[in-house]
Amino acid sequence: MSPTRRTQPRVRYRVTVTELVGDTAIVVMDATGAGFHAAVGDLEHARLRAEHGIGGPPHLLEHLAQRIADYPTGPQPDRQRNTR
């Protein structure tokens, strides 16, 4: 009898972004995937203060980074469903 190989559960990440205006909180993004790049920042006195987090396999992170580089201000309206 051969030993049973245990399969590891697949790692998934969920990223939620909430817009805060006064006392109102609105979820503007709620996405799940095998990898993520997340960055949040403020400009204070012409200096960037930012936090950046990543998770997932390096190859996927490279694709996500390229997507961000290609569309640094967000997807074009007619290309939102375009996948690379």
C-alpha positions as CSV (number, residue, x, y, z in Angstrom):
1,M,0.0,0.0,0.0
2,S,1.5,3.4,-1.0
3,P,1.4,6.3,1.4
4,T,-1.5,8.8,0.8
5,R,-0.3,12.1,-0.5
6,R,-2.0,15.0,1.3
7,T,-2.8,17.9,-0.9
8,Q,-2.4,21.4,0.5
9,P,-5.4,23.7,0.2
10,R,-4.9,26.3,-2.4
11,V,-4.0,29.8,-1.0
12,R,-6.3,32.6,-2.0
13,Y,-6.3,36.2,-1.0
14,R,-9.2,38.6,-0.5
15,V,-8.6,42.3,-0.8
16,T,-11.3,44.7,0.3
17,V,-11.0,48.5,-0.2
18,T,-13.4,50.8,1.7
19,E,-13.8,54.5,0.9
20,L,-14.3,56.6,4.0
21,V,-16.0,60.0,3.7
22,G,-17.0,61.5,7.0
23,D,-19.1,58.9,8.8
24,T,-19.8,57.0,5.6
25,A,-18.0,53.8,4.5
26,I,-18.5,52.4,1.0
27,V,-16.8,49.2,-0.2
28,V,-15.3,50.2,-3.6
29,M,-13.5,46.9,-4.3
30,D,-13.9,43.4,-3.0
31,A,-11.9,40.8,-4.9
32,T,-10.4,37.4,-4.4
33,G,-7.5,35.8,-6.3
34,A,-4.3,33.8,-6.1
35,G,-2.2,36.9,-5.7
36,F,-2.3,40.6,-5.0
37,H,-0.5,43.9,-4.9
38,A,-2.0,46.5,-2.6
39,A,-0.8,50.0,-2.0
40,V,-2.2,52.8,0.0
41,G,-0.7,56.3,0.3
42,D,-0.9,59.9,1.2
43,L,1.0,62.9,0.1
44,E,2.1,65.0,3.1
45,H,4.2,68.1,2.4
46,A,5.1,66.9,-1.1
47,R,6.4,63.5,0.4
48,L,4.8,60.2,-0.3
49,R,3.9,58.1,2.7
50,A,2.8,54.7,1.5
51,E,2.2,51.1,2.5
52,H,2.5,48.3,0.0
53,G,1.8,44.6,0.4
54,I,2.0,41.6,-1.8
55,G,1.1,38.0,-1.7
56,G,1.2,35.1,-4.2
57,P,3.5,33.3,-6.5
58,P,6.3,35.5,-8.1
59,H,5.2,34.8,-11.7
60,L,1.7,36.1,-11.0
61,L,3.0,39.1,-9.0
62,E,5.1,40.0,-12.1
63,H,2.0,40.0,-14.3
64,L,0.1,42.1,-11.8
65,A,2.9,44.6,-11.5
66,Q,3.0,44.9,-15.3
67,R,-0.8,45.5,-15.4
68,I,-0.3,48.2,-12.8
69,A,2.5,49.7,-14.8
70,D,0.4,49.6,-18.0
71,Y,-2.6,51.3,-16.3
72,P,-1.3,53.3,-13.4
73,T,-4.5,55.2,-12.9
74,G,-6.9,52.3,-13.5
75,P,-8.2,50.3,-16.4
76,Q,-9.5,52.1,-19.5
77,P,-13.3,52.1,-19.6
78,D,-13.5,50.0,-22.8
79,R,-10.8,47.6,-21.6
80,Q,-11.9,46.7,-18.1
81,R,-12.5,43.1,-18.9
82,N,-9.3,42.7,-20.9
83,T,-7.0,40.0,-19.5
84,R,-3.4,39.6,-20.3
